[in-house]
Amino acid sequence: MSLTLPDWPMFGLADDMRPAMRAAALASEPLALATLYAVGDGGPRPPGSQMVITPSAASGFLSGGCIEADIALHAAQVIENAEPRHLVYGQGSPWPDIQLLCGARLDILVERIEPDDPALSALLSETDARRPAVWVTDGRARRLERLADGQSGRFTARTAPFELRRPYLPASRLVVVGSDPIALATASLGAQAGFETTLIRPKGPSEPPPLTGVAYRRSSPQIALREIVPDAWTAIAVATHDWEIDHETLLAALPSAARYVGVVGARRRIPERLARLRAAGVSQAAVERLHAPIGLDLGGKAPWEIAISVIAEIIAGRVDRSIETVQAAGANS
C-alpha cells in the first residue's frame, strides 16, 4: 500500500482528527494515527498534534509541509504490518536529507488503529456525549480514560516505559444569534475555523442560509439555547441589533455554562445594557463575563473584519496554554 499526498495540502486544514477516525471506522478501514509527542527547539505544531492516514485519505499536519509525505510512507507500512514506528526528524534523525526549516527536532509515534478498536469506539462515544477523555497508548495497546467534569487534561509523553496520554475535549461550538451580514460572516468564519456552528434567527425564513457547515434554527434564542445546552466548550455571539432580542438572549446565555458570551452594540450603551441585566436578576459574576463590545479591537468595521475580531477573541479565550510534554530523563526515541 502507498499513499501519495495531493499537491495542495487541504488535508492539513483539519485539526481535530476524530472526524477522520470516525470516517475510517465507518468504512471499516484500518488507520495510522501519527502523534507528535516531543518538539525540540521550537516547531510549528505543539505536542499532541496528530495526523490520520488511511489507504484512501489523509487528515491533519505536523509540520510546515516538510515531513508529511514521508510520514504517509511510514504510515502505509504501519498499516500493512501493524508494527508501530517512532520517527525522528531534525537533530538526531536517520534521514538527514529531510530538512526542517524551523530547526526543530520532532518525535512522532505512528500506530495502527483497527476500525473496531475498543479505545476508538469509546472515544467516538465520549465525543458524541460531549465528555472529555484521555487517549492512552504505548503504540501497541490503547485505552480511553474519562476525565472528571471541568477537567481538560494535559498531553504527556513518558518514554521509559513509553506511554502517551492525549486529551480529547468536546468539539468547540459557536452559536450566532442574528441575521445581518455581521452575523452571517461570523457564522461562516466560525464554521471554517472548525467550530460546530449554529445560526439562530428568530422567526427567520424556512430556507437555511447558504453557509457551508452552519446549522440553522428559527426558534427564539431562549428555546434554541435550552435545546443546545451550552457547555464550557460553547461560545455565543449575539448580533441581532434588536435591543429586546439581545436582552432576552443574554438573559439565557450569561447564566449558562458557555465559556464565551459577546454582544454587538454601541459602546456608549454598554452601561445601560449591564444595568438592565442586573435589574433582571443576572448575577454580577455572570454580567462580568459579557464581552461588550464584542471582539478584539482590530479597528475594522466591515462584516468580515468584525467576524475576524470575534473569532480571534473566542480562540484567544479557549486556547489551553497549560499543555505540557513530560519526558523521562535519558529517554530516547
C-alpha positions as CSV (number, residue, x, y, z in Angstrom):
1,M,0.0,0.0,0.0
2,S,1.2,3.5,-0.7
3,L,-0.4,6.9,-0.3
4,T,0.6,9.9,-2.3
5,L,-0.5,13.2,-0.7
6,P,-2.1,15.8,-3.0
7,D,-0.1,18.8,-4.3
8,W,-2.4,21.1,-2.3
9,P,-2.5,20.1,1.3
10,M,-6.1,20.8,2.1
11,F,-6.0,17.8,4.4
12,G,-3.9,19.9,6.7
13,L,-6.7,22.3,7.4
14,A,-8.2,19.8,9.8
15,D,-7.1,20.0,13.4
16,D,-9.4,17.6,15.2
17,M,-8.7,14.0,13.9
18,R,-11.9,12.5,15.3
19,P,-14.0,13.0,12.2
20,A,-11.3,11.3,10.1
21,M,-11.1,8.5,12.7
22,R,-14.9,8.1,12.6
23,A,-14.9,8.0,8.8
24,A,-12.3,5.2,8.8
25,A,-14.3,3.2,11.3
26,L,-17.5,3.6,9.3
27,A,-15.7,2.5,6.2
28,S,-14.1,-0.5,8.1
29,E,-10.7,0.8,7.2
30,P,-7.6,0.5,9.4
31,L,-5.9,3.8,10.0
32,A,-2.5,5.0,11.0
33,L,-2.5,7.6,13.8
34,A,0.6,9.8,13.9
35,T,1.1,11.8,17.1
36,L,3.7,14.4,17.6
37,Y,4.9,13.8,21.1
38,A,8.1,15.9,21.5
39,V,9.3,19.1,19.9
40,G,12.8,20.4,20.4
41,D,13.9,24.0,19.7
42,G,10.5,25.1,18.6
43,G,8.2,24.0,15.8
44,P,5.0,25.0,14.0
45,R,2.8,22.4,15.8
46,P,2.6,21.6,19.6
47,P,3.0,18.2,21.2
48,G,-0.2,16.3,20.8
49,S,-0.8,17.3,17.2
50,Q,-1.9,14.4,15.0
51,M,-2.4,13.1,11.5
52,V,-4.7,10.3,10.4
53,I,-3.7,8.3,7.3
54,T,-5.9,5.6,5.7
55,P,-5.5,3.7,2.5
56,S,-7.7,6.3,0.8
57,A,-7.2,9.6,2.6
58,A,-5.1,11.8,5.0
59,S,-6.0,14.4,7.5
60,G,-4.0,16.8,9.7
61,F,-0.4,18.1,9.6
62,L,2.6,18.0,11.9
63,S,5.0,20.5,10.3
64,G,5.1,23.2,7.8
65,G,5.0,20.7,5.0
66,C,8.5,19.3,5.5
67,I,7.6,15.8,6.7
68,E,4.0,14.9,5.9
69,A,4.8,13.0,2.7
70,D,7.4,10.9,4.5
71,I,5.0,10.2,7.4
72,A,2.5,9.0,4.9
73,L,5.1,6.5,3.6
74,H,5.8,5.2,7.1
75,A,2.0,5.1,7.8
76,A,1.4,2.9,4.9
77,Q,3.9,0.4,6.2
78,V,2.4,0.6,9.7
79,I,-1.0,-0.2,8.3
80,E,0.4,-3.2,6.4
81,N,2.4,-4.8,9.2
82,A,0.7,-3.3,12.4
83,E,4.2,-2.6,13.8
84,P,4.3,0.9,15.4
85,R,7.1,3.3,14.5
86,H,8.9,6.1,16.3
87,L,10.0,8.7,13.8
88,V,12.6,11.4,14.4
89,Y,13.1,14.4,12.2
90,G,15.7,17.1,12.6
91,Q,18.5,16.7,15.1
92,G,19.3,13.0,15.5
93,S,17.2,11.9,12.6
94,P,18.3,9.0,10.4
95,W,17.0,10.9,7.4
96,P,19.3,14.0,7.1
97,D,18.0,14.7,3.7
98,I,14.7,15.7,5.2
99,Q,15.4,19.2,6.3
100,L,13.3,21.1,8.8
101,L,13.5,24.8,8.1
102,C,12.4,25.7,11.6
103,G,15.4,23.9,13.0
104,A,13.3,21.8,15.4
105,R,13.5,18.2,16.3
106,L,10.2,16.3,16.0
107,D,9.5,12.9,17.6
108,I,6.4,11.1,16.3
109,L,4.6,7.9,17.1
110,V,2.8,6.1,14.2
111,E,0.4,3.4,15.4
112,R,-2.2,1.3,13.6
113,I,-5.8,1.5,14.8
114,E,-8.3,-1.1,13.8
115,P,-11.8,0.1,12.8
116,D,-13.2,-1.9,15.7
117,D,-10.6,-1.0,18.3
118,P,-12.4,-0.7,21.7
119,A,-10.5,2.5,22.5
120,L,-11.6,4.1,19.2
121,S,-15.2,3.1,19.8
122,A,-15.0,4.5,23.3
123,L,-13.5,7.8,22.1
124,L,-16.3,8.3,19.5
125,S,-18.9,7.5,22.1
126,E,-17.4,10.1,24.5
127,T,-17.2,12.6,21.6
128,D,-20.9,12.2,20.9
129,A,-21.7,12.6,24.5
130,R,-19.5,15.8,24.7
131,R,-17.4,14.3,27.5
132,P,-13.7,14.9,27.8
133,A,-11.4,11.9,27.8
134,V,-7.8,10.9,27.5
135,W,-6.4,8.5,24.9
136,V,-3.6,6.4,26.5
137,T,-1.3,4.4,24.2
138,D,2.1,2.7,24.1
139,G,1.8,2.2,20.4
140,R,0.5,-1.3,20.6
141,A,-2.3,-1.2,23.1
142,R,-4.7,1.6,23.8
143,R,-7.4,2.5,26.3
144,L,-9.6,5.5,27.0
145,E,-9.9,7.2,30.3
146,R,-12.7,9.6,31.2
147,L,-11.9,13.0,32.7
148,A,-14.0,14.5,35.5
149,D,-16.3,17.3,34.6
150,G,-14.5,20.5,34.2
151,Q,-11.1,18.9,33.6
152,S,-9.2,19.5,30.4
153,G,-6.2,17.2,31.0
154,R,-2.7,17.6,29.7
155,F,-0.8,16.0,27.0
156,T,2.1,14.0,28.4
157,A,4.7,11.7,26.8
158,R,6.6,9.3,29.0
159,T,9.4,7.4,27.3
160,A,10.6,4.9,29.9
161,P,8.4,2.9,29.5
162,F,6.8,4.6,26.6
163,E,3.3,6.0,27.0
164,L,1.3,8.9,25.5
165,R,-1.6,10.5,27.2
166,R,-3.5,12.7,24.8
167,P,-6.6,14.5,26.0
168,Y,-9.6,14.9,23.7
169,L,-12.1,17.6,24.6
170,P,-15.6,18.2,23.3
171,A,-15.7,19.9,19.9
172,S,-15.8,23.7,20.2
173,R,-19.2,25.1,19.3
174,L,-20.3,28.6,18.2
175,V,-23.8,29.9,18.4
176,V,-24.5,33.1,16.5
177,V,-27.8,34.9,17.0
178,G,-28.8,37.3,14.3
179,S,-29.3,37.7,10.5
180,D,-27.4,40.7,9.3
181,P,-24.1,40.5,7.3
182,I,-22.0,40.6,10.6
183,A,-23.9,37.6,11.9
184,L,-23.6,35.7,8.6
185,A,-19.9,36.5,8.3
186,T,-19.3,35.4,11.9
187,A,-21.1,32.1,11.5
188,S,-19.4,31.4,8.2
189,L,-15.9,32.1,9.5
190,G,-16.6,30.1,12.7
191,A,-17.5,27.1,10.6
192,Q,-14.4,27.5,8.5
193,A,-12.3,27.8,11.7
194,G,-13.6,24.4,12.9
195,F,-16.4,25.3,15.2
196,E,-19.6,23.4,15.2
197,T,-21.7,26.4,14.3
198,T,-25.4,27.2,14.6
199,L,-27.1,30.3,13.4
200,I,-30.3,31.4,15.3
201,R,-32.7,33.7,13.5
202,P,-35.9,34.0,15.4
203,K,-38.9,33.6,13.0
204,G,-36.5,33.6,10.1
205,P,-37.2,32.2,6.6
206,S,-37.8,28.5,6.3
207,E,-34.8,28.1,4.0
208,P,-31.5,28.0,5.8
209,P,-28.7,30.5,5.0
210,P,-26.4,29.5,2.1
211,L,-23.5,28.9,4.5
212,T,-21.5,25.7,4.4
213,G,-21.3,23.8,7.7
214,V,-23.7,26.1,9.6
215,A,-26.8,24.6,11.3
216,Y,-29.9,26.8,11.4
217,R,-32.7,27.4,14.0
218,R,-35.8,29.6,13.7
219,S,-37.0,29.4,17.2
220,S,-36.5,32.0,19.9
221,P,-32.9,32.3,21.3
222,Q,-34.2,31.1,24.7
223,I,-35.7,27.9,23.3
224,A,-32.8,27.3,21.0
225,L,-30.2,27.7,23.7
226,R,-32.2,25.5,26.1
227,E,-32.1,22.8,23.4
228,I,-28.4,23.3,22.5
229,V,-27.4,23.2,26.2
230,P,-24.3,25.5,26.1
231,D,-21.3,24.0,27.9
232,A,-17.7,25.0,28.7
233,W,-16.8,24.5,25.0
234,T,-19.5,26.7,23.6
235,A,-19.2,30.4,22.5
236,I,-22.3,32.6,22.0
237,A,-22.2,35.7,19.8
238,V,-25.2,37.9,19.9
239,A,-25.6,40.2,16.8
240,T,-29.3,40.9,16.3
241,H,-29.1,44.7,16.6
242,D,-32.5,44.4,18.3
243,W,-32.3,45.7,21.9
244,E,-35.1,43.4,23.2
245,I,-34.0,40.3,21.5
246,D,-30.4,41.0,22.6
247,H,-31.5,41.3,26.1
248,E,-33.6,38.2,26.2
249,T,-30.8,36.2,24.6
250,L,-28.3,37.5,27.2
251,L,-30.7,36.5,30.0
252,A,-30.4,32.9,28.7
253,A,-26.8,33.0,27.7
254,L,-25.0,34.6,30.6
255,P,-26.1,32.2,33.4
256,S,-25.3,29.2,31.2
257,A,-22.0,27.3,31.2
258,A,-20.9,28.9,27.9
259,R,-17.3,29.8,28.0
260,Y,-17.8,33.0,25.9
261,V,-20.7,35.4,25.5
262,G,-20.4,38.5,23.5
263,V,-22.8,41.1,22.0
264,V,-22.6,43.6,19.1
265,G,-23.6,47.1,20.1
266,A,-22.6,50.7,20.7
267,R,-20.0,51.2,23.4
268,R,-21.9,54.2,24.8
269,R,-24.9,51.9,25.6
270,I,-22.9,49.3,27.5
271,P,-23.6,50.7,31.0
272,E,-27.4,50.8,30.2
273,R,-27.3,47.2,28.9
274,L,-25.4,46.0,32.0
275,A,-27.7,47.8,34.4
276,R,-30.7,46.3,32.8
277,L,-29.2,42.8,33.1
278,R,-28.6,43.3,36.8
279,A,-32.1,44.6,37.3
280,A,-33.4,41.4,35.6
281,G,-31.6,39.3,38.3
282,V,-28.4,38.3,36.4
283,S,-25.6,37.9,38.9
284,Q,-22.7,40.3,38.9
285,A,-20.3,37.4,38.1
286,A,-22.4,36.5,35.1
287,V,-22.6,40.1,33.9
288,E,-18.8,40.5,34.2
289,R,-18.5,37.6,31.7
290,L,-20.1,39.6,28.9
291,H,-17.8,40.7,26.1
292,A,-19.2,44.1,25.0
293,P,-18.5,45.4,22.6
294,I,-17.8,42.1,21.0
295,G,-14.5,41.0,19.5
296,L,-10.9,42.2,19.7
297,D,-10.3,45.9,18.9
298,L,-8.8,45.5,15.4
299,G,-10.2,48.7,14.2
300,G,-12.3,47.2,11.4
301,K,-15.9,47.9,10.9
302,A,-16.8,45.7,7.8
303,P,-18.7,42.4,8.4
304,W,-15.7,40.2,7.7
305,E,-13.4,42.4,9.8
306,I,-15.8,42.2,12.8
307,A,-16.2,38.5,12.3
308,I,-12.4,38.0,12.4
309,S,-12.2,40.0,15.6
310,V,-14.9,37.9,17.2
311,I,-13.4,34.5,16.2
312,A,-10.0,35.7,17.3
313,E,-11.3,36.7,20.7
314,I,-13.0,33.4,21.2
315,I,-9.9,31.5,20.2
316,A,-7.7,33.6,22.5
317,G,-10.0,32.6,25.4
318,R,-10.3,28.9,24.6
319,V,-6.6,28.0,24.0
320,D,-5.3,25.9,26.8
321,R,-1.8,27.2,27.4
322,S,-1.1,24.6,30.1
323,I,-0.3,21.7,27.7
324,E,3.0,20.1,28.7
325,T,5.2,17.3,27.4
326,V,6.7,15.2,30.2
327,Q,9.7,13.1,29.1
328,A,11.7,10.7,31.2
329,A,15.3,11.6,31.8
330,G,17.7,9.8,29.4
331,A,14.8,8.8,27.2
332,N,15.4,8.1,23.5
333,S,13.3,7.5,20.5
